[in-house]
Amino acid sequence: MRSAFAVAMLLGEDVGRTERFVAPLVLYAGALAVLFGGAPGPLPAPWAASALLLYPVGAWLAHALAESEDDDARTVTLSAAGGPWPVAAGVLIAATAGVAVLGLLAVVWGVVAAWGTATTGSLLDGLLAHLACGITGAAVGSVFSRPVVRNEGVALIGALVVLVVTGTQSWLPPVGTAAAALGSGRLGVGPFGDLVVALLVAVAATALVVRVEEGGGLRELGARLGRRVGRLRR
């Protein structure tokens, strides 16, 4: 675990040095200015949009972190970290730290803009919902990056499709239900449940990245599925 945190710090420094974090940060801050400008309405409803927006921002951050090194530098990092697990986990740890800061910014901004309408319960719900959306986005971004998807165009299109399809379904945890619970009061699995699902998605994404990094790859997975389908047909 110590290696994963070391990788997270290394990748964070790389992204900070190249300023690849600036675009998602500015866009999210601009969106918050629009959402919470004027009279946003009583909380927690305004947080539904800011939590949902953190979904693609989390994917953007994770992709930037995963792509911050070229192949040679990544090989060195893999060797120094002791394998693909610390590197894959480091990407998600660094991205989670980023979305946690942005989520806290959204919650605090909402409290200030809609002063007097927040309760302790709504504050907790808002924080958990932002974390759930951001962490899930980070998981998506880590999958649509090297080593799983090496083509930038394919990664962009694939990530956009997944983000739009899963982010617009209000019944689908963790993103859809988290945003819907804040906006319309639908309970779903609850804010804590959404966060747990998000963490499980992140673990699954990490396992997939590690599997591909170790050489198993999606091609081998497809071959295995094909063999199993062939056996069933017999």
N, C-alpha and C positions, 0 to 999 in steps of 0.2 A: 504493500500500500504506500510505503514511503517513496518507492520509485515512481508510482503513479502521480503523487503530488509533485515530485521533482520534475517530471515530464510536463505536468500542467503549468508549472511556473516557467519552464523553458519555452513552451509554446506560447504562453501568454506574453513573454518578453519579445518573442519573434513577431507576434501579431502587433504588439504595441510599437515596436521599432518600425515596422512597415506601414503602420497606421491603417491596417485593413479593417480595424474595428470602427473607424470614424463614420463610414457610411451608414451602417445599421444603427449606430448610436444617434446620429443626427436625425435620421428618418424617424426613429422611435420617439425621440424628444419632440420633434415637430408634430407627430401624431398626438402626443400627450397634450401639447399646447392647444391643439384644435379641440380635443375631447373635453378638456377641463377648462377651456376658456369661457368666459361669460358665466352662464348659469348651467352647470352640468346636470343638475337634478340631484335628488337624494341618493346617497350611497346605500347599497353596493352596486346598483344598476350601471353607473358609468364605468365601473371596473370591468364589465363584461367585454367591452371593446378593447380596452388596453391589455387585458389578459389574452384575448384572442390574437391581437397583433404581436404579442410576444412569441407566439408559436413560430411564425416564419423568421422572426429576428433570431430566435434560438438556433434555428437551422442554419441561418446565415453565419452566425458566430462559430458554430461547430465546424462548418465547412471551411471557413477561413483558418481556423486552428489546424484542422487536418491537412490543409494544403499549404501550410506555412513553410514547410521544408521540401526541398527537392528530393529526388530518389536517393542520392548519395548521402545527404544529411539524415534522411529518415533511416537509412541502413545503420548509420552510426548511432542514432538514438535508440533504435531497436536493440543493438548490441549492448549499449551502455545501460539500458533499462532492464535488460535481462529477458527480453522477449516481447511479443506483441501485446500481451495483457496490460502491462503498465502503460504502454503508449496509447492503446485504445481507451483505457480508463482515464488517462491523463487528458485526452481531448474532451471527454465529457465532463470531467471535474472542472476544467478551465471554463468550458462553455456554461456549466451550471453556475459557477461563480459570477459570470457576466450577466446571465439572466436574473440571478438573485438580486444583483445591484439594480438592474433596470426595473424589476418587479417592485422592489422597495421604493424606488423613485416614483413609480406609478401610484402606489398606495399612498405615499406621503403627499404627493401632488393632489390626489383626489380628496384626501382629508382636508387639506388647506382650501381647495376650491369649493368644496361642499361642507364647509365648517359647521359642526353641530349635528350632522346627520349620520355620522358613523357611530357604531356601537362596538364593544369589544368583540362580539361575535362576528360582526361584518368585517372587522379588521382582519381577524384570523382567516375568515373565508377568503377575503381578497388576497392575502399573502399566499395561501395554499393554492388558490386557483392560478395565480401568476406563475408560481413555481411549477405546477403541473403542466401548464401550457409551454413554458419555456424549456423545461427538461425534455418534454416530448419532442419539441422542435429540435433540440440539440441532438437527440437520438436520430431523427430523420436526417439531419445534416451530416452526421458522422457516417451514416450508411451510404449516402450519395456523395461520397468522397473517395479518395484513394484509401485502401487498395481495392475496395469493392467496385467502384465506378471510376475509371480513369479518364474518361472523356468528359470534358467540362460541359459540352452541350447536352450530352445525355444526362449528366448529373443534374443540370439545371432544369431540364424538362421533367425528368422523373421526380425530382423533389417538389416542383410546382404542382404536379398532378396529385401527389400524395398529400401535400399541404392543403390544397383546395378541396379535395374529396373528403378527407377526414376532418378538416376544420369547419366544414359547413353542415355537418350532421350533428344536430343538437342532442341526439340520443346516444352518440358514440363517445364513450370515455377514452381518454381522460379529457381531451380538449373540448369537444362539443358539450359534454355534460358540465364541465367546469364553468364555461362561459354562460351556458343556459341557466345554471343555478344562480349566478350573479344577476343576470338580466331579467329572468322571469320567475325566479324562485323555485324552479324545478329541482327536486332533490337529487335524482340520479343515484350515484354511489356515494355522494357527499364529498366535500372538499378534501378530506383526508383520504378517502377512497380513491379520488382522482389522482392524488399525489402518489399513492402506492402503485396504482396502475402505471403512472408515468415512470416511476423508478423501475418497474418490471420491464417496461418497453426499453428503457435505457440499458438495462442488463442484457436483454435480448440483442439489442443493436451492438453492444460491445462484443458479445459472443460471436455474432456474425462477422464482424470486422476481424476478430482474432482468427476465426476459422479460415477466412479468405487469406489473411496474412500468412498463415501457416502452410498454405498451399492446397487446402481442400477445395476452396473456390466454389463458385456457383455452378460451374460446369460439371463438377463431380456430383454435386447435389442433384442436378438435373438428370444425370446418368443414373443415379440411384433410384430416383423416382420413376424413371423410364423402365428400369429393370423390374421394379415392384409392380408397375402397371402391367407389364408383360406377363408376370407370374399370375396376376389376378385373371387375366384374359384366358389363361390356360385352364 
